[in-house]
Amino acid sequence: MTNPLPPLSLLETRVLGTLVEKQRTVPDTYPLSVNALLAGCNQKTSRNPVIEASESDVVQAIDVLKGLWLINEISGSRVSRFEHRLEKILGIPSQASALLTVLMLRGPQTAGELRLNCERLHKFADISSVEAFLEELASREAGALVVELPRLPGSRENRWAHLLSGQPDIDMATPARTNQPASQEIDDLKARVSILETELADLRARLSAIGA
């Protein structure tokens, strides 16, 4: 059975994923304004692919997601702010939404990469727990939300992709460098550097919000 939602665009999944991410990493600035959402969508770190969306693009994506009840607009403020309803609409726990969020923001990843990249959203005890939630998301009666991709040549683990934008294009989901895979140690270091870069970007966003 397929996901009952209509396929979302890259920007729509980026907006949705950014809302979930910032709710957990910088709760002081959540719900998010359009400007904060724009900055989060266009981040250069922890994003794959990196995009350059305009404010009007983000507003249009917000309207689509509001129509699907995936986000709410919060009233009572000078500036419109938005919150996600991902877990409620899809009926998934916070652990599963963390995995789905990282897949929306960073593209296809292995269970090991997901465990590292989810660290700031939810700390999984081990890779087995990540795999258990992925299997649940893939076998939902209400419609699969993730799919396991064919293993790349030379890879030790299969990667997973989300299905909120429909079936992934296998060619598009293939990383640019597949000739000589890095060791697990280098992959772990890169993932941790990416986490630190994201924390720095979130800290700058907090300081900017305070200054505003």
C-alpha positions as CSV (number, residue, x, y, z in Angstrom):
1,M,0.0,0.0,0.0
2,T,1.3,3.5,-0.9
3,N,1.4,6.6,1.2
4,P,-2.1,8.2,1.1
5,L,-0.7,11.8,0.9
6,P,-0.1,13.3,-2.6
7,P,3.6,13.4,-3.5
8,L,5.4,16.4,-2.0
9,S,8.0,18.5,-3.8
10,L,11.6,18.8,-2.6
11,L,10.9,22.2,-1.1
12,E,7.7,21.0,0.6
13,T,9.6,18.2,2.3
14,R,12.4,20.6,3.1
15,V,10.0,23.0,4.8
16,L,8.4,20.1,6.8
17,G,11.7,18.6,7.8
18,T,13.1,22.0,8.8
19,L,10.1,22.6,11.1
20,V,10.6,19.2,12.9
21,E,14.4,19.7,13.1
22,K,14.2,23.2,14.6
23,Q,11.4,22.2,17.1
24,R,13.9,19.8,18.6
25,T,17.2,21.6,18.2
26,V,16.2,25.2,18.8
27,P,12.9,25.1,20.7
28,D,13.3,28.7,21.8
29,T,12.7,29.9,18.3
30,Y,9.9,27.5,17.5
31,P,7.3,27.9,15.9
32,L,9.1,29.4,13.0
33,S,8.5,32.5,11.0
34,V,8.8,32.5,7.2
35,N,12.2,34.1,7.4
36,A,13.5,31.4,9.8
37,L,12.0,28.7,7.6
38,L,13.7,30.3,4.6
39,A,17.1,30.3,6.4
40,G,16.6,26.7,7.5
41,C,15.6,25.5,4.0
42,N,18.6,27.2,2.5
43,Q,21.2,26.0,5.0
44,K,24.5,24.9,3.5
45,T,25.1,22.3,6.3
46,S,23.1,19.2,7.0
47,R,21.2,19.5,3.7
48,N,21.3,17.4,0.6
49,P,20.8,18.8,-1.9
50,V,21.6,22.4,-1.0
51,I,18.9,24.6,-2.4
52,E,18.4,28.4,-3.0
53,A,14.6,28.8,-2.4
54,S,13.1,32.3,-2.5
55,E,10.6,33.6,0.1
56,S,7.7,33.3,-2.3
57,D,8.7,29.7,-3.0
58,V,8.6,28.9,0.8
59,V,5.3,30.7,1.2
60,Q,3.8,28.6,-1.7
61,A,5.2,25.4,-0.1
62,I,3.6,26.5,3.3
63,D,0.2,26.9,1.6
64,V,0.4,23.4,0.1
65,L,1.4,21.8,3.5
66,K,-1.4,23.8,5.3
67,G,-3.9,22.4,2.8
68,L,-2.7,18.9,3.7
69,W,-2.9,19.7,7.5
70,L,0.8,18.9,7.8
71,I,1.5,22.4,9.3
72,N,-0.5,25.0,11.2
73,E,-0.3,28.7,11.3
74,I,0.0,30.2,14.8
75,S,-2.0,33.4,15.3
76,G,-1.7,36.0,18.0
77,S,1.7,37.3,17.0
78,R,3.0,40.2,14.9
79,V,4.7,37.8,12.6
80,S,3.1,34.6,11.3
81,R,4.6,31.5,12.7
82,F,4.2,27.9,11.7
83,E,4.3,24.5,13.4
84,H,4.3,21.0,12.0
85,R,1.7,18.2,12.6
86,L,3.8,15.4,11.0
87,E,3.4,12.9,13.8
88,K,-0.3,13.5,14.3
89,I,-1.2,13.3,10.6
90,L,0.9,10.3,9.8
91,G,0.3,8.6,13.1
92,I,4.0,7.9,13.8
93,P,6.1,8.2,17.1
94,S,8.8,10.8,17.6
95,Q,11.5,8.3,16.9
96,A,10.1,7.5,13.5
97,S,9.6,11.2,12.7
98,A,13.3,11.9,13.5
99,L,14.3,9.3,10.9
100,L,11.9,10.6,8.4
101,T,13.0,14.2,9.0
102,V,16.7,13.4,8.5
103,L,15.8,11.5,5.3
104,M,13.9,14.5,4.0
105,L,16.7,16.9,4.8
106,R,19.8,14.8,3.8
107,G,18.6,12.3,1.3
108,P,19.1,8.5,1.3
109,Q,21.3,7.1,4.1
110,T,22.3,3.9,5.7
111,A,21.0,2.9,9.2
112,G,24.4,3.8,10.6
113,E,24.4,7.2,9.0
114,L,20.8,7.8,10.2
115,R,21.8,7.0,13.8
116,L,24.5,9.6,13.8
117,N,22.6,12.2,11.9
118,C,19.5,11.8,14.1
119,E,21.6,12.4,17.3
120,R,20.2,15.9,18.0
121,L,16.6,14.8,17.2
122,H,16.6,11.5,19.0
123,K,19.4,9.4,20.4
124,F,19.0,5.8,19.2
125,A,20.6,3.2,21.5
126,D,22.0,1.2,18.6
127,I,21.7,0.6,14.8
128,S,19.3,-2.3,15.5
129,S,16.7,0.2,17.0
130,V,17.1,2.4,14.0
131,E,16.5,-0.6,11.7
132,A,13.4,-1.6,13.7
133,F,11.8,1.8,13.2
134,L,12.7,1.8,9.5
135,E,11.1,-1.6,9.1
136,E,7.9,-0.3,10.8
137,L,7.8,2.8,8.5
138,A,8.3,0.5,5.5
139,S,5.5,-1.9,6.4
140,R,2.8,0.4,7.7
141,E,-0.8,-0.7,6.9
142,A,-1.6,3.0,6.2
143,G,1.1,3.2,3.6
144,A,4.9,2.9,3.5
145,L,6.8,6.0,4.3
146,V,10.3,4.7,3.6
147,V,11.9,2.2,1.2
148,E,15.2,0.3,1.3
149,L,17.2,1.0,-1.8
150,P,19.3,-1.5,-3.7
151,R,22.8,-1.8,-2.4
152,L,25.5,0.2,-4.2
153,P,28.6,-1.6,-5.5
154,G,31.2,-1.8,-2.8
155,S,28.8,-0.7,0.0
156,R,28.4,-2.7,3.2
157,E,25.0,-1.4,4.0
158,N,21.8,-0.6,2.1
159,R,20.5,2.9,2.2
160,W,17.0,4.1,2.9
161,A,14.9,6.8,1.3
162,H,11.6,8.5,2.3
163,L,8.5,8.1,0.1
164,L,6.8,11.4,0.9
165,S,7.8,12.5,-2.6
166,G,6.9,9.2,-4.2
167,Q,9.2,6.5,-5.3
168,P,12.8,7.7,-5.4
169,D,14.8,8.0,-8.6
170,I,17.5,5.4,-8.1
171,D,20.0,7.4,-10.3
172,M,19.3,10.6,-8.5
173,A,19.6,8.9,-5.1
174,T,23.1,7.6,-6.0
175,P,25.9,9.6,-4.4
176,A,28.4,11.3,-6.8
177,R,31.4,9.4,-5.4
178,T,31.0,5.7,-5.4
179,N,34.3,4.5,-6.7
180,Q,36.2,4.2,-3.4
181,P,34.0,4.2,-0.3
182,A,35.5,5.7,2.8
183,S,36.1,3.8,5.9
184,Q,33.5,3.7,8.7
185,E,35.7,5.9,10.9
186,I,35.9,8.6,8.3
187,D,32.2,8.5,7.7
188,D,31.6,8.8,11.4
189,L,33.9,11.8,11.6
190,K,32.2,13.5,8.7
191,A,28.8,13.0,10.3
192,R,30.0,14.4,13.6
193,V,31.5,17.5,11.9
194,S,28.2,18.0,10.1
195,I,26.4,17.8,13.5
196,L,28.8,20.5,14.9
197,E,28.2,22.7,11.9
198,T,24.5,22.4,12.3
199,E,24.8,23.3,16.0
200,L,26.8,26.4,15.1
201,A,24.2,27.4,12.5
202,D,21.4,27.0,15.1
203,L,23.4,29.1,17.6
204,R,23.7,31.9,15.1
205,A,20.0,31.7,14.4
206,R,19.3,32.1,18.2
207,L,21.6,35.1,18.4
208,S,20.0,36.6,15.4
209,A,16.5,36.1,16.9
210,I,17.7,37.8,20.1
211,G,19.1,40.7,18.2
212,A,15.9,41.1,16.3
